[in-house]
Amino acid sequence: VWIFGYGSLVWRPGFEFTSRKVGFIRGYSRRFWQGDTFHRGSEKMVQHPVTTPLFDFQACTWGVAYEVRGEQIAASLEYLNMREAVLGGYDTKLVKFHPQEKDAEEPILALVYIATPQNPSYLGPASEEDIAAQIIVSSGCAGHNIEYLLRLADFMRYFCPQAEDKHLFSIEEALISILPCLYYTEESLEET
């Protein structure tokens, strides 16, 4: 079984796997439109993890596909069901995963977790600035939402430099433009 991750799964799968491949799925756009009050958010400050709600034939979402075999299958699916479906509200779909390697074989059928607009935690579209402002103040049991955004942006830069993800990088840019203001404000408050 292959499992495709396009958010925190790219750097923190949390399950045992046999192999992994960087690549993409077609027809979906990564968006920070899902809410989360557990992993990197709380009831007071909702996190913005990514989802791929938009079906667009022109779009590609880059990430990592993990191959799980034997006893790894049941354990990984049980773990991901809790992490992504029960706690995250994501649905599962089968998609064609296209490995990045030049001499890659045919596309691989992979399981992916996607949040749809029907999900109760679905937040929907917002400006990159609004999403960045919410990311800055959100954290949960898995860490701060800033880490989530920056690790995902780093993954894209280092493993998929040829790929474009304007939504992701616009939010990162908005976040970086806000951070110096927050630092200055906190420093000023300490001095008074």
Summary of the structure (lengths in Angstrom):
residues: 192
radius of gyration: 17.1
end to end distance: 57.9
largest distance: 63.1
contacts: 603
relative contact order: 0.21
helix: 36%
strand: 30%
